[in-house]
Amino acid sequence: MTDQTPEARVRASFERQGLMRTLGASLGTVSPGTVEIALVPGPAVSQQHGFVHAGAVSAIADSAAGYAALTLMPPGAGVLTAEFKINLLAPAAGTRILARGRVVKAGRTLTLAQAEVFAEAQGGERLVALLTATLMAVQGRDGIGD
């Protein structure tokens, strides 16, 4: 039988995400209503000025918010992003980029979540992006055993 704890579901789903693997992103802390995803900057995820590309920042922020929502959804449910807005506040440059997703309000079908994205450098963190997302619970799409 497959482990159906929220953390196990998130970790299993994350492992199936080709984009996260392509970006070199890693899943950190998973707890009810919160998820962290990290990305190490490098040429594969940079834009022309050497900063982490906004697409990569958006991708880890979206996934962190979505997986935070999934931790509060019932077993058997999957999560899809219905919409998101991202504010890019500063260039994403540092030794690591960290997206921290958290649920603002969970509902039966729709969940509102946010992700703050930080650039870590010289022992500190700087907020570089803020994402707000609406996530939708979908039944029978958890991907486990599909």
SETI-109974 format. One line per field, with one value per residue: residue in one letter; x, y, z negated of N, C-alpha, C, O, CB in turn; residue number from 1. Coordinates in pm, 1 decimal. Glycine has a CB too. Layout:
! residues N
lumnu	A;...
n_u	X;...
n_v	Y;...
n_w	Z;...
ca_u	X;...
ca_v	Y;...
ca_w	Z;...
c_u	X;...
c_v	Y;...
c_w	Z;...
o_u	X;...
o_v	Y;...
o_w	Z;...
cb_u	X;...
cb_v	Y;...
cb_w	Z;...
lose	NUM;...
! end
This chain:
! residues 146
lumnu	M;T;D;Q;T;P;E;A;R;V;R;A;S;F;E;R;Q;G;L;M;R;T;L;G;A;S;L;G;T;V;S;P;G;T;V;E;I;A;L;V;P;G;P;A;V;S;Q;Q;H;G;F;V;H;A;G;A;V;S;A;I;A;D;S;A;A;G;Y;A;A;L;T;L;M;P;P;G;A;G;V;L;T;A;E;F;K;I;N;L;L;A;P;A;A;G;T;R;I;L;A;R;G;R;V;V;K;A;G;R;T;L;T;L;A;Q;A;E;V;F;A;E;A;Q;G;G;E;R;L;V;A;L;L;T;A;T;L;M;A;V;Q;G;R;D;G;I;G;D
n_u	84.8;51.4;213.3;13.1;40.9;33.5;290.9;432.3;280.4;325.6;605.0;627.1;486.9;641.7;875.3;792.8;781.7;892.2;985.1;1086.3;1302.7;1451.3;1517.8;1679.0;1583.3;1510.5;1325.2;1243.6;1158.4;847.5;537.6;214.1;32.9;257.1;545.2;878.4;1092.8;1399.8;1653.4;1954.3;2146.4;2268.3;2421.2;2226.1;1977.6;1978.1;1933.7;2010.4;2165.1;2282.7;2135.2;1899.7;1656.4;1333.8;1133.7;1219.3;1221.8;948.5;846.4;939.5;820.2;545.2;518.2;584.2;374.3;156.9;211.0;203.8;-68.2;-162.2;-89.8;-296.2;-515.1;-756.8;-675.0;-616.6;-681.9;-564.8;-363.9;-407.4;-293.1;-496.6;-474.8;-210.4;-26.5;267.5;503.8;800.9;1058.3;1328.0;1647.1;1714.8;1967.0;2234.5;2359.7;2175.6;1834.4;1528.4;1204.3;925.6;631.6;297.3;-22.3;-292.1;-573.0;-761.2;-991.0;-1271.2;-1268.8;-1122.1;-812.4;-628.3;-302.8;30.5;362.8;678.2;981.7;1318.8;1652.3;1947.8;2246.8;2574.0;2519.1;2270.5;1925.0;1731.2;1430.6;1300.8;1085.6;726.8;455.1;113.2;-140.7;-418.3;-536.6;-662.4;-843.3;-841.9;-1010.8;-902.3;-662.6;-414.8;-194.2;-60.2;-0.9;-111.6
n_v	-119.2;224.1;495.8;735.5;976.6;1333.8;1449.3;1237.0;1205.9;1453.2;1441.5;1215.6;1305.9;1528.2;1401.5;1301.1;1519.5;1648.3;1904.7;2020.0;1851.7;1902.9;2170.9;2136.8;2161.5;2115.2;1946.0;2064.5;2121.5;1986.2;2038.9;2047.4;2266.2;2411.5;2434.5;2397.3;2475.1;2447.8;2596.4;2583.7;2835.5;2858.6;2826.5;2690.9;2777.5;3047.2;3391.2;3633.3;3824.5;3693.9;3647.6;3438.2;3306.0;3452.1;3272.3;3032.0;3106.4;3161.4;2905.4;2744.2;2881.1;2857.9;2577.6;2540.3;2677.8;2530.2;2268.7;2318.4;2365.8;2110.8;1956.6;1992.2;1884.3;1619.4;1262.4;1109.2;1328.4;1556.7;1841.5;2143.6;2440.1;2718.1;2986.9;3232.4;3507.0;3686.4;3887.5;4024.4;4122.2;4181.6;4117.5;3769.9;3641.3;3467.3;3222.1;3026.2;2978.3;3008.4;2897.4;2950.2;2814.2;2871.9;2804.7;3023.4;3028.1;2743.0;2557.4;2343.4;2300.6;2512.2;2666.3;2923.0;3034.1;3144.3;3219.2;3300.2;3405.8;3372.8;3495.4;3354.1;3461.6;3521.5;3444.3;3554.6;3637.2;3756.3;3895.1;3818.3;3766.8;3748.1;3539.6;3485.8;3250.8;3067.3;2755.3;2444.7;2167.6;1845.5;1550.4;1209.5;1247.7;1226.9;1099.4;882.4;556.3;578.6
n_w	0.0;77.3;-84.0;-220.2;-357.2;-383.3;-340.4;-218.2;14.4;141.3;179.0;348.0;572.0;645.0;727.6;970.7;1132.7;1417.9;1493.2;1254.3;1208.8;1441.4;1394.6;1178.1;923.9;574.6;323.2;9.8;-320.3;-417.9;-544.2;-708.3;-515.5;-434.1;-221.0;-103.3;165.6;328.3;534.2;706.2;836.9;1174.1;1502.0;1660.4;1571.0;1592.2;1701.8;1960.1;1823.0;1620.2;1391.5;1209.2;1417.6;1466.6;1532.1;1416.3;1147.0;1116.6;1165.5;947.0;739.4;801.2;783.1;511.1;381.9;482.5;388.0;115.1;88.7;162.2;-59.9;-234.4;-118.6;-59.0;-68.5;247.3;396.2;642.0;737.4;913.6;1067.2;1090.4;1136.7;1123.3;985.0;1006.6;843.6;926.7;740.0;706.1;863.2;899.4;751.6;608.4;376.0;346.5;433.8;279.4;246.7;53.0;-12.3;-125.4;-264.0;-246.8;-264.6;-282.7;-91.2;0.6;278.7;398.6;319.0;167.9;194.4;111.2;219.5;112.6;244.6;194.3;221.9;128.1;-12.6;-126.7;-392.3;-445.2;-365.0;-91.2;13.4;325.1;489.2;498.5;497.7;562.8;558.4;695.0;632.2;746.8;633.0;764.6;829.4;830.2;961.0;841.5;928.5;823.5;882.6;1132.6
ca_u	0.0;127.2;205.1;-76.0;55.5;51.3;431.0;467.6;213.9;398.1;737.1;607.8;446.9;757.6;967.1;740.5;779.8;1006.5;1039.5;1168.7;1426.6;1523.8;1571.1;1769.4;1520.1;1498.3;1217.9;1293.0;1060.6;705.8;453.1;78.0;14.6;381.2;642.7;994.4;1162.4;1525.0;1715.2;2090.8;2168.3;2371.1;2396.0;2106.5;1856.3;2004.2;1898.4;2125.6;2247.3;2340.1;2041.0;1810.6;1548.3;1202.1;1057.6;1261.8;1171.8;803.7;819.0;954.8;719.2;417.9;519.4;581.5;237.4;70.8;233.3;152.1;-212.1;-184.4;-75.1;-422.3;-621.5;-779.3;-609.6;-679.8;-693.8;-447.1;-371.9;-376.5;-297.6;-600.3;-414.2;-116.3;34.2;397.1;575.1;946.1;1096.4;1471.4;1711.3;1738.4;2109.6;2286.3;2409.6;2058.7;1705.1;1439.6;1062.2;850.9;488.3;210.7;-165.2;-359.2;-705.6;-792.3;-1131.9;-1296.2;-1230.4;-1019.3;-723.4;-544.3;-170.0;135.5;501.6;782.8;1105.1;1434.5;1787.8;2040.7;2384.3;2655.6;2455.5;2142.4;1820.7;1669.1;1307.8;1314.0;958.5;608.6;353.6;-17.1;-199.0;-541.4;-514.0;-785.7;-838.1;-901.5;-1021.8;-852.3;-546.7;-296.4;-81.8;-6.3;-56.1;-168.0
ca_v	0.0;347.6;587.3;845.5;1097.0;1449.5;1465.3;1131.1;1238.6;1564.9;1394.7;1126.5;1389.7;1609.1;1313.7;1280.1;1646.0;1663.6;2040.6;2041.1;1777.5;1978.6;2292.0;2101.2;2203.4;2010.8;1963.4;2074.9;2098.0;1968.4;2025.3;2087.5;2403.9;2477.4;2356.7;2471.1;2422.4;2520.9;2593.0;2636.1;2908.0;2811.5;2866.3;2628.2;2847.3;3191.4;3471.9;3692.9;3906.5;3607.0;3623.7;3324.8;3346.6;3467.5;3148.7;2934.8;3158.6;3139.1;2761.4;2691.2;2946.8;2793.1;2442.5;2550.0;2712.7;2417.4;2157.3;2359.1;2339.6;1965.9;1898.5;2006.1;1821.9;1480.5;1158.2;1085.3;1454.2;1617.4;1987.3;2216.1;2584.9;2782.5;3114.3;3291.9;3637.0;3694.9;4014.1;4007.0;4237.7;4206.4;4009.2;3646.8;3608.0;3424.8;3085.3;2938.9;3045.7;2928.1;2931.8;2902.3;2820.8;2854.9;2819.5;3136.7;2976.3;2617.3;2525.8;2209.5;2295.7;2612.8;2705.5;3039.7;3015.8;3237.6;3173.3;3401.9;3351.8;3441.5;3466.8;3341.4;3501.0;3572.2;3415.2;3622.8;3616.1;3876.7;3863.1;3854.0;3750.1;3709.6;3479.2;3452.8;3151.7;2994.7;2615.3;2367.7;2024.7;1760.9;1413.6;1103.1;1292.8;1236.0;1044.7;762.5;436.3;605.6
ca_w	0.0;89.3;-197.4;-182.8;-437.3;-294.9;-301.5;-122.4;141.4;203.5;223.1;462.6;685.1;683.0;800.9;1105.3;1206.2;1507.8;1493.3;1135.1;1234.0;1543.4;1331.2;1069.2;799.0;473.3;226.2;-127.9;-425.4;-384.7;-662.7;-672.4;-472.4;-392.5;-144.6;-54.0;282.8;348.1;665.6;706.5;962.6;1266.5;1641.0;1717.6;1526.3;1590.1;1816.9;2028.0;1733.3;1518.0;1281.6;1232.7;1507.4;1404.0;1553.9;1314.9;1019.4;1118.0;1159.0;811.3;655.5;832.4;725.9;364.4;343.6;515.4;296.4;-16.1;96.3;165.9;-194.3;-307.9;-39.7;-99.9;11.0;376.4;469.9;701.3;733.6;1036.4;1054.1;1170.1;1177.1;1029.6;1013.7;941.2;843.1;922.2;659.4;719.3;939.1;824.4;758.2;479.1;374.6;351.8;442.4;195.8;250.9;-63.7;13.0;-242.1;-238.4;-309.7;-297.5;-214.9;-74.0;55.1;419.1;426.5;210.3;194.3;134.4;149.4;208.6;109.1;300.0;136.5;269.7;16.1;19.4;-237.9;-520.0;-461.0;-265.2;-36.2;84.1;466.5;559.5;421.3;583.7;505.9;649.7;667.4;666.9;755.5;602.6;867.7;780.0;915.4;1037.0;756.3;1002.2;760.2;941.6;1267.3
c_u	88.5;105.3;123.9;-65.4;74.5;196.7;472.1;404.0;286.9;532.1;726.0;571.3;564.8;856.1;922.2;742.0;906.0;1067.8;1128.4;1303.8;1513.1;1588.6;1675.9;1714.8;1510.2;1390.7;1277.7;1184.4;920.2;631.9;313.9;69.0;139.8;474.4;756.0;1056.3;1283.9;1579.2;1854.7;2113.5;2282.7;2333.1;2266.6;1977.5;1873.5;1950.0;2024.4;2215.5;2307.9;2251.1;1959.9;1690.5;1415.1;1116.2;1092.2;1213.0;1021.9;769.9;833.0;854.7;582.3;411.1;514.6;441.4;143.2;87.2;192.0;1.6;-240.2;-174.2;-204.5;-540.9;-636.5;-701.3;-687.9;-696.3;-558.5;-465.9;-333.2;-382.6;-405.2;-551.3;-306.2;-68.8;165.7;451.5;722.7;1003.2;1241.9;1531.3;1739.7;1883.0;2157.2;2338.2;2296.9;1934.3;1604.3;1297.3;994.4;701.9;410.6;66.5;-216.9;-498.7;-733.0;-942.5;-1146.6;-1245.5;-1116.3;-940.8;-642.9;-412.1;-77.1;269.1;590.2;909.7;1220.4;1562.1;1877.2;2180.0;2450.2;2584.0;2321.9;2045.9;1765.6;1545.9;1320.1;1183.4;849.2;502.4;226.8;-86.0;-333.7;-519.9;-645.9;-759.1;-908.0;-899.3;-967.0;-731.4;-422.7;-174.4;-23.1;-76.3;-119.6;-87.0
c_v	124.3;434.6;709.1;966.0;1214.3;1467.5;1361.7;1158.0;1350.1;1517.0;1303.2;1207.2;1471.2;1526.7;1288.9;1406.9;1661.9;1802.1;2065.6;1970.5;1853.7;2103.0;2260.3;2142.8;2085.0;2048.4;1963.3;2035.3;2086.9;1949.9;2075.1;2237.2;2476.4;2380.5;2449.4;2397.8;2511.0;2497.9;2653.0;2707.0;2848.6;2850.9;2810.1;2700.0;2998.9;3260.2;3545.3;3777.9;3824.2;3582.4;3497.5;3376.8;3353.2;3342.7;3042.3;2977.8;3132.1;2991.7;2707.4;2754.8;2881.5;2654.1;2446.0;2583.7;2594.9;2301.2;2191.5;2332.7;2189.7;1903.2;1903.6;1945.7;1675.8;1381.9;1133.8;1211.1;1490.6;1767.6;2043.6;2365.5;2639.3;2919.4;3151.3;3425.9;3639.7;3836.7;3981.6;4134.2;4277.4;4094.0;3888.7;3604.6;3573.2;3282.9;2983.2;3026.2;2954.3;2981.8;2868.4;2924.2;2799.9;2880.1;2939.9;3094.2;2852.8;2598.4;2386.6;2196.3;2390.7;2646.7;2825.9;3018.0;3125.3;3166.4;3296.3;3336.1;3438.0;3401.3;3464.1;3377.2;3555.7;3558.5;3483.5;3587.6;3750.9;3832.3;3910.9;3839.6;3709.9;3661.7;3456.7;3362.2;3101.0;2853.8;2540.6;2221.8;1948.7;1616.6;1315.1;1140.7;1305.4;1176.0;918.4;641.1;458.0;534.5
c_w	0.0;-34.0;-154.3;-275.8;-341.6;-249.7;-198.0;13.7;214.2;257.2;345.7;587.5;735.8;765.2;944.5;1190.2;1289.4;1504.5;1372.0;1150.8;1334.4;1484.0;1224.9;933.7;703.3;372.6;86.7;-225.9;-369.2;-516.2;-626.6;-640.1;-428.6;-320.0;-102.4;64.2;307.9;488.2;652.5;840.1;1044.1;1407.1;1699.7;1679.9;1525.9;1714.5;1864.0;1938.3;1619.4;1397.3;1312.4;1311.8;1432.6;1422.0;1451.3;1176.6;1009.5;1101.3;1017.1;715.8;675.6;770.2;573.7;315.2;367.9;420.1;154.5;-20.8;90.3;27.4;-273.7;-233.1;-79.4;-13.9;140.0;458.9;529.2;697.4;869.6;1006.8;1146.6;1219.5;1076.8;1080.8;938.8;954.0;829.1;860.2;673.4;802.2;848.6;845.9;618.1;490.1;383.6;358.4;372.7;203.6;130.1;-37.4;-114.3;-202.0;-315.7;-353.9;-213.8;-208.4;-16.9;197.6;450.5;300.8;255.7;121.3;183.8;144.1;208.3;159.5;251.5;209.0;146.6;64.1;-106.8;-372.2;-542.5;-350.4;-220.2;41.6;228.5;543.6;461.5;519.2;502.0;606.5;599.6;720.3;658.9;719.5;713.9;817.2;882.7;997.0;948.5;821.5;944.4;820.4;1077.9;1372.7
o_u	189.6;-6.9;162.9;-154.5;125.8;222.0;539.4;466.8;307.8;568.3;807.6;620.6;585.5;913.8;1004.7;706.9;1014.1;1189.9;1234.9;1407.0;1633.9;1701.7;1753.2;1791.1;1502.5;1368.8;1353.1;1125.6;878.6;660.0;297.4;93.9;131.7;481.7;733.0;1070.3;1273.2;1554.4;1871.5;2101.1;2379.8;2224.1;2203.3;1877.2;1793.3;1924.2;2133.3;2331.1;2376.4;2287.2;1952.2;1631.0;1387.3;1034.3;1004.2;1168.0;973.5;675.1;747.0;809.0;511.7;309.5;447.6;394.2;59.4;-11.2;149.4;-50.3;-332.3;-243.6;-221.6;-654.7;-541.5;-665.4;-810.9;-722.0;-453.1;-572.1;-238.3;-467.5;-405.6;-583.3;-308.9;-70.3;173.7;445.9;764.6;997.3;1276.4;1472.7;1783.6;1916.5;2124.1;2357.9;2318.7;1928.3;1596.3;1272.4;1004.8;652.7;450.0;37.1;-189.0;-538.8;-728.6;-1013.3;-1047.5;-1186.6;-1023.1;-996.0;-594.8;-409.8;-103.1;286.1;577.9;941.5;1219.3;1577.3;1881.7;2225.6;2387.3;2587.8;2264.9;2080.2;1754.7;1554.3;1346.4;1170.8;874.0;464.5;232.5;-89.7;-359.1;-489.0;-730.4;-664.5;-1019.6;-797.2;-982.0;-699.7;-334.5;-62.3;57.1;-198.0;-176.6;-118.0
o_v	128.6;446.3;778.8;1050.9;1196.5;1497.8;1394.9;1135.1;1342.5;1549.3;1313.0;1178.5;1482.0;1576.7;1258.8;1402.1;1686.2;1816.0;2126.0;2024.0;1867.5;2136.8;2347.9;2157.9;1969.6;2165.5;1873.1;1927.6;2166.3;1856.4;2139.6;2322.6;2592.7;2262.0;2565.9;2275.5;2633.7;2395.2;2760.3;2644.8;2795.9;2903.5;2876.6;2685.5;3070.8;3197.4;3520.8;3801.6;3878.5;3504.3;3454.9;3478.7;3270.2;3311.1;2970.2;2894.5;3085.8;2957.1;2632.2;2690.1;2853.2;2617.2;2362.7;2525.1;2563.6;2241.7;2103.3;2283.5;2146.6;1805.5;1828.4;1955.1;1614.3;1412.9;1137.5;1203.1;1459.4;1816.1;1997.1;2411.1;2610.7;2961.3;3108.5;3454.5;3600.2;3897.6;3918.9;4241.3;4394.1;3986.1;3905.0;3540.5;3641.6;3230.5;2868.6;3133.1;2835.6;3097.9;2747.8;3037.1;2721.7;2964.9;2956.1;3120.6;2856.7;2620.3;2319.1;2094.6;2353.7;2654.7;2830.1;2987.7;3190.2;3066.8;3384.5;3223.5;3560.3;3286.9;3560.4;3329.5;3628.2;3649.3;3470.7;3517.7;3845.5;3742.9;4028.6;3894.7;3647.7;3733.5;3413.9;3392.5;3093.1;2834.6;2570.1;2160.6;1982.9;1568.2;1333.1;1072.0;1386.2;1198.5;852.5;626.9;364.5;544.5
o_w	-70.1;-83.1;-60.6;-274.4;-231.1;-133.1;-100.4;117.1;335.3;370.3;437.3;696.5;856.6;861.8;1030.7;1308.1;1235.6;1512.2;1385.1;1110.5;1314.9;1518.9;1186.1;838.4;745.7;341.8;50.1;-214.9;-284.8;-591.1;-523.0;-725.2;-389.1;-352.5;-69.8;63.3;308.8;551.2;594.6;945.6;989.8;1429.5;1781.7;1749.7;1466.3;1817.2;1812.0;1973.3;1532.7;1309.3;1427.6;1276.8;1346.1;1335.6;1404.3;1098.0;906.3;1030.7;971.3;621.6;578.7;711.3;512.7;217.8;283.3;376.1;80.0;-121.0;20.8;-0.3;-369.6;-279.2;-127.8;99.7;140.5;579.0;473.7;658.5;932.7;930.3;1266.3;1330.7;961.4;1200.5;822.5;1060.7;731.7;920.6;654.8;811.1;734.7;945.5;521.3;599.7;422.9;297.7;404.2;171.1;108.0;-39.8;-200.9;-117.8;-434.5;-467.2;-90.8;-306.7;10.9;234.2;521.9;191.1;368.9;2.0;285.1;73.8;293.3;121.2;266.2;251.9;70.1;168.0;-184.0;-455.2;-650.9;-255.0;-298.2;125.8;253.3;653.0;358.2;611.6;386.7;725.8;479.5;837.9;574.4;769.2;753.2;768.3;1003.5;1094.1;977.5;775.9;1010.6;808.9;1134.1;1491.5
cb_u	-96.0;87.2;347.8;-218.2;175.3;3.9;521.6;423.2;67.9;419.2;808.3;497.6;331.4;827.2;980.6;600.2;764.9;965.4;926.3;1095.3;1395.6;1429.8;1458.0;1904.9;1380.0;1633.0;1110.3;1342.0;1066.3;682.5;511.8;-18.2;-46.5;452.7;576.4;1098.7;1068.1;1629.2;1629.2;2196.6;2196.9;2390.4;2510.9;2098.1;1817.4;2153.7;1783.2;2077.6;2163.7;2467.3;1946.3;1765.5;1537.9;1129.9;1083.0;1416.1;1201.7;743.2;912.8;1097.6;711.6;397.9;643.6;681.8;189.3;97.9;378.7;182.8;-271.0;-84.3;34.1;-449.6;-592.3;-927.4;-597.1;-813.0;-746.0;-423.4;-280.7;-475.0;-159.9;-730.6;-521.3;2.5;-59.6;496.0;525.4;1007.3;1067.5;1541.2;1842.7;1639.8;2193.4;2178.1;2490.8;2053.4;1663.4;1488.6;995.4;896.7;447.0;252.8;-243.1;-366.7;-815.2;-726.1;-1200.6;-1444.9;-1348.8;-1082.6;-629.8;-614.4;-111.8;135.8;540.4;802.0;1100.3;1446.6;1837.6;2038.0;2387.7;2692.0;2546.3;2162.6;1707.4;1769.3;1184.7;1420.0;971.5;555.4;404.4;-103.3;-103.3;-667.9;-408.3;-846.5;-903.6;-824.8;-1168.0;-958.5;-576.7;-321.6;23.0;-24.4;-156.0;-171.6
cb_v	0.5;423.7;629.1;796.9;1085.0;1575.7;1455.2;992.9;1279.1;1680.0;1320.5;1021.9;1482.8;1665.8;1181.4;1226.6;1764.2;1631.6;2142.7;1989.9;1634.3;2018.1;2372.2;2164.4;2263.3;1987.6;1852.4;2217.6;2208.8;1845.5;2104.5;2053.1;2479.1;2537.4;2288.9;2490.7;2417.4;2478.8;2670.2;2521.4;3054.8;2658.8;2823.1;2484.4;2800.2;3217.7;3572.3;3776.6;4020.3;3664.3;3747.0;3256.8;3249.2;3588.9;3094.9;2919.5;3311.2;3191.8;2685.6;2714.4;3098.2;2784.0;2366.6;2656.3;2836.7;2371.4;2115.8;2510.1;2399.4;1899.6;1970.7;2152.3;1834.0;1447.6;1026.8;1021.6;1568.2;1566.9;2045.1;2177.5;2648.3;2797.7;3227.6;3199.3;3757.9;3592.7;4108.9;3979.2;4210.4;4216.5;4059.3;3533.5;3726.1;3435.1;3061.0;2842.8;3075.9;2926.6;2884.0;2976.1;2718.0;2950.0;2690.8;3257.8;3083.7;2497.8;2628.5;2177.4;2327.8;2739.5;2588.3;3173.8;2875.4;3362.0;3075.4;3462.1;3346.5;3410.3;3574.1;3197.9;3607.1;3718.5;3452.9;3772.1;3526.5;3957.9;3927.6;3768.5;3645.0;3828.7;3345.2;3582.3;3034.1;3064.0;2550.5;2378.4;1993.6;1774.6;1379.9;1058.5;1426.4;1168.0;1144.9;766.9;378.3;757.5
cb_w	-122.9;216.9;-247.8;-180.6;-537.9;-365.4;-423.8;-175.4;117.1;102.4;108.5;432.2;645.4;558.0;728.7;1097.4;1109.8;1647.3;1496.3;1008.5;1286.4;1657.4;1268.7;1091.0;825.8;401.9;240.6;-158.1;-528.4;-287.2;-785.0;-786.2;-579.8;-514.0;-19.9;-166.0;409.0;243.7;771.6;683.9;933.9;1256.2;1726.6;1673.1;1386.9;1577.7;1782.5;2140.7;1675.4;1472.0;1260.5;1096.9;1626.3;1462.3;1693.9;1315.1;1005.5;1247.7;1252.6;760.7;687.9;984.3;771.9;315.1;421.9;654.7;298.9;-44.5;225.2;259.7;-271.0;-336.1;111.8;-93.5;-70.4;356.6;378.1;846.7;622.5;1151.6;1085.9;1087.8;1187.1;1005.6;971.9;1001.4;728.0;1066.4;516.9;579.3;1004.2;868.2;818.0;369.8;249.4;228.5;593.4;49.7;384.7;-195.2;116.8;-357.2;-278.0;-212.8;-274.2;-286.4;16.6;50.5;506.5;484.5;168.1;148.3;168.3;57.8;325.9;-35.4;456.0;-13.7;376.2;-43.7;134.4;-213.9;-628.4;-465.2;-321.5;55.5;14.2;531.3;671.7;333.7;645.3;474.8;668.0;733.3;573.4;896.6;464.6;1004.8;746.6;1005.5;1104.0;624.8;1011.3;604.7;850.0;1297.4
lose	1;2;3;4;5;6;7;8;9;10;11;12;13;14;15;16;17;18;19;20;21;22;23;24;25;26;27;28;29;30;31;32;33;34;35;36;37;38;39;40;41;42;43;44;45;46;47;48;49;50;51;52;53;54;55;56;57;58;59;60;61;62;63;64;65;66;67;68;69;70;71;72;73;74;75;76;77;78;79;80;81;82;83;84;85;86;87;88;89;90;91;92;93;94;95;96;97;98;99;100;101;102;103;104;105;106;107;108;109;110;111;112;113;114;115;116;117;118;119;120;121;122;123;124;125;126;127;128;129;130;131;132;133;134;135;136;137;138;139;140;141;142;143;144;145;146
! end
